[in-house]
Amino acid sequence: MVKRIGVMTSGGDCAGLNAAIRAIVLHADTHGLEVIGIEDGTQGVYERPLRARRLDPEEFDGILLRRAGTILGTVSHGDPFAFRMPDGSVVDQSDRMIEGMRALAIEALICIGGDGSFRILDRLCRKAGLPLVGVPKTIDNDVYGTDAAIGFNTAVEVAVEALDRLQPTAQSHDRVMVLEVMGRDAGHIAIHAAVAGGADICLIPEIPYSFDKVAAKLAAVKASGRSFALVVVAEAVTTDKGEPIAHRKPDGGIRYGGIGQWLAERIESEIGVDSRVTVLGHVQRGAEPIAIDRVVASALGVHAVDLVVSGRTGTVAVWSRRSVGDLPIAEVVSRTRLVEVNDILVRTALGLGIYVGEIGGDCTSP
């Protein structure tokens, strides 16, 4: 039987990570398992001395349940098989990281991460012969097979609160307020926030749009007697010509940001309406987890330990229809969960008169 398990958080931070770690430690203790927390993801087993510590149940009171971020730290870079060195060279450091995990004497690993982390760690753990279980977390909510990843609902709550605060100032100054939200290539945060926050327009990466239709919607709002409007746009939305607004990072990755400013400036210059943009950025990551994120994180953490104990590894714990389940890692990482055209939130937005792109709907109604 497994007696010692490792746990790490990997990828971008979000609300609810500490709740998941807490659930893993407390439930592991009921099985007599020792939990080793690995700091900063795979970086903790790359560095020497190793950065890891025993996680005692006594540390995990209700205070930690409420804390944002992760007590273990996390990284969103450092592929073990293509590790970028200080001199810029790229080296396979998988053997060094496997050596580190073996030195910790862990017999299974639980990774709280997204599909990118699962893909990399599945390959690493297979090479090491180490059982792996994944727990999905990402504000983007793009992990296949789970209704909600840890952190998503809190990110939506932050976006809705921003719309609640933007609406009065938009009304006071007769402005269009554009809110740019995160989500990478998925529009889940944007469409949820638009419906809950009473937006007039919601643009997401999955659905093309027409700026002429954006203008028509704003004209319809004005014709109705309302002098302000709320627009939500996801960070990965392109211009109406299909041009992405993003920046290349030093490691070759893409950092989105700027579509909100582009849209606000075009609304001002071409429609003549005073516009302002708010970019939420990492504010969506740093909030204390709301109740549902604490519940999801706790349920998935407990289930992950059960998967390890029962030997059902090589899996990802998922939250589906208010219950837990699990899927093979290979199935989870083979697909990305994007917003579909027939998604209930898209249909709800259309029913509310929100312009969500070129999929039908009447842009002449407010």
C-alpha positions as CSV (number, residue, x, y, z in Angstrom):
1,M,0.0,0.0,0.0
2,V,1.0,3.6,-0.6
3,K,2.2,5.2,2.6
4,R,3.7,8.5,1.3
5,I,2.3,10.8,-1.3
6,G,3.5,14.0,-2.8
7,V,1.3,17.0,-3.7
8,M,2.1,20.1,-5.8
9,T,0.4,23.0,-7.4
10,S,1.4,23.7,-11.0
11,G,0.5,26.4,-13.5
12,G,-1.3,29.7,-12.8
13,D,-2.5,30.4,-9.3
14,C,-6.2,30.7,-8.5
15,A,-8.6,30.8,-5.5
16,G,-9.2,27.4,-3.8
17,L,-5.8,25.9,-4.1
18,N,-5.2,25.9,-0.4
19,A,-8.6,24.4,0.2
20,A,-7.7,21.5,-2.1
21,I,-4.3,21.0,-0.4
22,R,-6.1,21.0,3.0
23,A,-8.6,18.4,1.9
24,I,-5.8,16.1,0.6
25,V,-3.8,16.4,3.8
26,L,-6.8,15.9,6.1
27,H,-8.2,12.9,4.2
28,A,-4.8,11.3,3.7
29,D,-4.4,11.4,7.5
30,T,-7.5,9.3,7.9
31,H,-5.8,6.7,5.8
32,G,-2.6,6.9,7.7
33,L,-0.8,8.5,4.8
34,E,2.1,11.0,5.0
35,V,1.9,14.0,2.6
36,I,4.9,15.7,1.3
37,G,4.3,19.2,-0.2
38,I,6.6,20.0,-3.1
39,E,7.2,23.7,-3.5
40,D,6.8,25.6,-6.8
41,G,5.8,22.6,-8.8
42,T,8.5,20.7,-10.6
43,Q,11.0,23.5,-9.6
44,G,10.9,22.0,-6.1
45,V,12.4,18.7,-7.3
46,Y,14.8,20.3,-9.8
47,E,16.6,22.5,-7.3
48,R,19.2,21.2,-4.9
49,P,18.6,21.1,-2.0
50,L,15.1,19.9,-2.8
51,R,12.3,22.2,-1.7
52,A,9.7,20.1,-0.1
53,R,8.3,19.5,3.4
54,R,6.0,17.3,5.3
55,L,2.4,18.7,5.6
56,D,1.0,18.0,9.0
57,P,-2.8,17.9,9.6
58,E,-2.4,20.3,12.5
59,E,-1.4,23.1,10.1
60,F,-4.6,22.9,8.2
61,D,-7.3,24.7,10.2
62,G,-10.2,26.7,8.8
63,I,-8.0,29.8,8.3
64,L,-6.1,28.1,5.4
65,L,-9.4,27.1,3.8
66,R,-10.1,30.8,3.3
67,R,-6.7,31.9,2.0
68,A,-6.1,32.8,-1.7
69,G,-3.1,31.6,-3.6
70,T,-1.1,28.5,-2.7
71,I,1.1,27.9,0.3
72,L,3.2,25.6,-1.8
73,G,3.9,28.1,-4.6
74,T,3.5,27.4,-8.2
75,V,5.2,27.9,-11.6
76,S,3.8,28.1,-15.1
77,H,7.0,27.3,-16.9
78,G,9.8,24.8,-16.8
79,D,9.0,21.8,-19.0
80,P,11.2,19.0,-17.6
81,F,11.9,17.7,-21.1
82,A,12.7,21.1,-22.5
83,F,14.0,23.1,-19.5
84,R,15.3,26.5,-20.3
85,M,18.6,27.1,-18.6
86,P,20.0,30.5,-17.4
87,D,22.2,30.8,-20.5
88,G,19.1,30.4,-22.8
89,S,19.9,26.8,-23.8
90,V,17.1,24.2,-23.6
91,V,18.0,20.9,-21.8
92,D,16.2,17.7,-20.9
93,Q,16.1,17.8,-17.1
94,S,13.6,15.0,-16.6
95,D,16.1,12.6,-15.0
96,R,17.2,15.3,-12.5
97,M,13.5,15.8,-11.5
98,I,12.8,12.1,-11.3
99,E,15.9,11.7,-9.1
100,G,14.5,14.5,-6.8
101,M,11.1,12.7,-6.5
102,R,12.8,9.4,-5.7
103,A,14.9,11.2,-3.0
104,L,11.6,12.3,-1.4
105,A,10.5,8.6,-1.3
106,I,7.0,9.5,-2.4
107,E,5.0,6.6,-3.8
108,A,2.3,8.6,-5.7
109,L,1.9,12.2,-6.8
110,I,-1.2,14.4,-6.7
111,C,-0.9,17.4,-9.0
112,I,-3.4,20.3,-8.7
113,G,-3.1,21.9,-12.1
114,G,-4.5,22.4,-15.6
115,D,-4.3,20.3,-18.7
116,G,-0.8,21.6,-19.6
117,S,0.5,20.5,-16.2
118,F,-1.2,17.1,-16.5
119,R,0.3,16.5,-19.9
120,I,3.8,17.2,-18.7
121,L,3.6,15.5,-15.4
122,D,1.9,12.4,-16.9
123,R,4.9,12.0,-19.2
124,L,7.4,12.6,-16.3
125,C,5.6,10.2,-13.9
126,R,5.3,7.5,-16.6
127,K,9.1,7.7,-17.1
128,A,9.6,7.6,-13.3
129,G,7.1,4.7,-12.8
130,L,5.3,7.0,-10.3
131,P,1.4,6.8,-10.0
132,L,-0.2,10.2,-10.7
133,V,-3.6,11.7,-10.0
134,G,-4.7,15.1,-11.3
135,V,-7.0,17.7,-9.6
136,P,-8.2,20.3,-12.1
137,K,-7.7,24.0,-11.3
138,T,-7.8,27.0,-13.7
139,I,-9.9,30.2,-13.8
140,D,-10.1,29.5,-17.6
141,N,-12.3,26.4,-16.9
142,D,-11.0,24.8,-20.0
143,V,-10.1,21.4,-18.6
144,Y,-12.1,18.7,-20.4
145,G,-14.5,16.5,-18.5
146,T,-15.2,18.7,-15.4
147,D,-18.1,21.1,-15.1
148,A,-16.0,23.4,-12.9
149,A,-12.3,23.6,-12.3
150,I,-11.0,25.0,-9.0
151,G,-10.8,28.8,-9.1
152,F,-13.3,29.4,-12.0
153,N,-16.3,30.4,-9.9
154,T,-14.4,32.9,-7.8
155,A,-12.9,34.5,-11.0
156,V,-16.5,34.9,-12.4
157,E,-17.6,36.4,-9.1
158,V,-14.8,39.0,-9.4
159,A,-15.8,39.8,-12.9
160,V,-19.4,40.2,-12.0
161,E,-18.5,42.5,-9.0
162,A,-16.5,44.6,-11.5
163,L,-19.6,45.0,-13.7
164,D,-21.7,45.9,-10.7
165,R,-19.3,48.7,-9.9
166,L,-18.9,49.8,-13.5
167,Q,-22.6,50.1,-14.2
168,P,-23.3,53.1,-11.9
169,T,-20.3,55.1,-13.3
170,A,-21.3,54.2,-16.9
171,Q,-24.8,55.5,-16.2
172,S,-23.5,58.6,-14.5
173,H,-21.3,59.6,-17.4
174,D,-23.3,58.2,-20.3
175,R,-20.4,55.9,-21.3
176,V,-19.7,52.5,-22.7
177,M,-17.7,50.5,-20.2
178,V,-15.6,47.7,-21.7
179,L,-14.5,45.0,-19.3
180,E,-11.6,42.7,-20.4
181,V,-11.5,39.4,-18.6
182,M,-9.0,36.5,-18.6
183,G,-9.7,33.0,-19.8
184,R,-6.9,32.3,-22.4
185,D,-8.6,30.7,-25.5
186,A,-11.9,30.0,-23.7
187,G,-14.7,32.4,-23.1
188,H,-16.2,30.8,-20.0
189,I,-15.5,33.7,-17.6
190,A,-16.8,36.2,-20.2
191,I,-20.1,34.6,-21.0
192,H,-20.9,33.8,-17.3
193,A,-20.0,37.3,-16.2
194,A,-22.0,38.9,-19.1
195,V,-25.2,37.0,-18.2
196,A,-24.8,37.5,-14.4
197,G,-23.7,41.2,-14.8
198,G,-26.3,42.4,-17.2
199,A,-23.9,43.1,-20.1
200,D,-25.2,44.3,-23.5
201,I,-22.4,42.8,-25.6
202,C,-20.1,39.7,-24.9
203,L,-17.3,38.8,-27.2
204,I,-15.5,35.5,-26.8
205,P,-12.8,33.7,-28.8
206,E,-15.0,30.8,-29.9
207,I,-17.6,32.9,-31.8
208,P,-16.7,35.4,-34.6
209,Y,-18.3,38.9,-34.4
210,S,-18.9,41.9,-36.6
211,F,-18.0,45.4,-35.4
212,D,-20.9,46.7,-37.4
213,K,-23.2,44.5,-35.3
214,V,-21.5,45.8,-32.1
215,A,-22.3,49.3,-33.4
216,A,-25.8,48.3,-34.2
217,K,-26.3,46.9,-30.7
218,L,-25.0,50.1,-29.1
219,A,-27.3,52.1,-31.3
220,A,-30.3,50.0,-30.3
221,V,-29.4,50.6,-26.6
222,K,-29.3,54.3,-27.2
223,A,-32.5,54.3,-29.2
224,S,-34.2,52.6,-26.2
225,G,-33.5,55.7,-24.1
226,R,-30.5,54.3,-22.2
227,S,-27.4,56.3,-22.5
228,F,-24.9,53.7,-21.3
229,A,-23.8,50.2,-22.1
230,L,-21.6,47.4,-20.7
231,V,-19.4,45.3,-22.9
232,V,-17.5,42.2,-21.8
233,V,-14.6,40.9,-23.9
234,A,-12.4,37.9,-23.3
235,E,-8.6,38.5,-23.6
236,A,-8.1,36.1,-26.5
237,V,-10.7,37.8,-28.8
238,T,-9.1,39.0,-32.0
239,T,-9.9,42.2,-33.9
240,D,-12.8,42.0,-36.3
241,K,-10.1,41.3,-39.0
242,G,-9.0,38.2,-37.1
243,E,-5.8,39.8,-35.8
244,P,-4.7,38.7,-32.3
245,I,-3.6,41.3,-29.8
246,A,-0.9,39.6,-27.8
247,H,2.7,39.8,-26.8
248,R,5.4,37.2,-27.2
249,K,7.0,36.2,-23.9
250,P,10.8,35.5,-23.6
251,D,10.1,31.8,-23.4
252,G,8.2,31.8,-26.6
253,G,4.7,31.7,-25.1
254,I,1.9,34.2,-25.8
255,R,0.6,36.7,-23.3
256,Y,-2.9,38.1,-24.2
257,G,-4.0,41.6,-23.4
258,G,-5.1,44.7,-25.2
259,I,-8.3,43.8,-27.0
260,G,-10.4,45.8,-24.5
261,Q,-8.4,49.0,-25.2
262,W,-8.6,48.3,-29.0
263,L,-12.4,47.9,-28.8
264,A,-13.0,51.0,-26.6
265,E,-10.9,53.2,-28.9
266,R,-12.7,52.0,-31.9
267,I,-16.1,52.5,-30.3
268,E,-15.1,56.1,-29.5
269,S,-13.5,56.9,-32.9
270,E,-16.1,55.2,-35.2
271,I,-19.3,55.5,-33.2
272,G,-18.6,58.7,-31.2
273,V,-19.5,57.3,-27.8
274,D,-17.4,58.0,-24.8
275,S,-15.8,54.7,-23.8
276,R,-13.5,53.4,-21.0
277,V,-11.8,50.1,-20.5
278,T,-11.1,48.1,-17.4
279,V,-8.7,45.2,-17.6
280,L,-9.1,42.8,-14.6
281,G,-6.0,40.8,-15.3
282,H,-4.7,38.9,-12.2
283,V,-7.3,40.5,-9.9
284,Q,-9.4,37.5,-11.0
285,R,-6.8,35.1,-9.5
286,G,-6.1,36.6,-6.1
287,A,-9.5,36.7,-4.4
288,E,-10.4,34.6,-1.4
289,P,-12.3,31.5,-2.7
290,I,-16.1,31.8,-2.6
291,A,-18.1,29.0,-1.1
292,I,-18.6,26.9,-4.2
293,D,-14.9,26.9,-5.0
294,R,-14.1,25.8,-1.4
295,V,-16.7,23.0,-1.9
296,V,-15.4,21.8,-5.3
297,A,-11.8,22.0,-4.1
298,S,-12.5,20.0,-0.9
299,A,-14.5,17.3,-2.8
300,L,-11.9,16.9,-5.5
301,G,-9.1,16.8,-3.0
302,V,-10.8,14.0,-1.0
303,H,-11.6,12.1,-4.2
304,A,-8.0,12.4,-5.4
305,V,-6.8,10.7,-2.2
306,D,-9.4,8.0,-2.6
307,L,-8.1,7.4,-6.2
308,V,-4.6,7.0,-4.9
309,V,-5.6,4.6,-2.1
310,S,-7.7,2.5,-4.5
311,G,-5.0,2.3,-7.1
312,R,-7.0,4.1,-9.7
313,T,-4.2,6.4,-10.8
314,G,-3.4,7.8,-14.2
315,T,-6.6,9.7,-13.7
316,V,-8.0,13.2,-13.1
317,A,-10.6,13.8,-10.4
318,V,-13.5,15.7,-12.0
319,W,-16.6,17.6,-10.8
320,S,-19.7,16.7,-12.8
321,R,-23.4,17.3,-12.0
322,R,-22.7,18.1,-8.3
323,S,-20.7,14.9,-7.8
324,V,-17.1,13.7,-8.2
325,G,-15.8,11.3,-10.8
326,D,-12.6,10.6,-12.7
327,L,-11.3,10.3,-16.2
328,P,-8.1,9.0,-17.7
329,I,-5.4,11.7,-17.9
330,A,-5.0,10.8,-21.6
331,E,-8.6,11.6,-22.3
332,V,-8.5,14.9,-20.3
333,V,-5.4,16.2,-22.1
334,S,-6.6,15.2,-25.5
335,R,-9.3,17.9,-25.7
336,T,-9.9,21.4,-24.5
337,R,-13.2,22.5,-23.0
338,L,-14.3,25.6,-24.9
339,V,-17.6,27.4,-25.0
340,E,-19.9,25.8,-27.6
341,V,-22.3,27.6,-29.7
342,N,-25.2,25.7,-28.2
343,D,-24.0,26.2,-24.6
344,I,-26.8,27.0,-22.2
345,L,-25.1,30.3,-21.3
346,V,-24.8,31.3,-25.0
347,R,-28.5,30.5,-25.5
348,T,-29.4,32.4,-22.3
349,A,-27.4,35.4,-23.4
350,L,-29.2,35.4,-26.8
351,G,-32.5,35.1,-24.9
352,L,-31.6,38.2,-22.9
353,G,-30.7,40.2,-26.0
354,I,-27.0,40.2,-25.4
355,Y,-24.9,40.3,-28.7
356,V,-22.5,37.4,-28.5
357,G,-21.3,37.3,-32.1
358,E,-22.4,36.0,-35.5
359,I,-24.8,33.2,-34.5
360,G,-28.1,34.8,-34.9
361,G,-30.0,37.1,-32.5
362,D,-31.5,40.5,-33.0
363,C,-29.0,43.4,-32.6
364,T,-31.8,46.0,-33.0
365,S,-33.3,45.3,-29.6
366,P,-31.8,46.9,-26.4
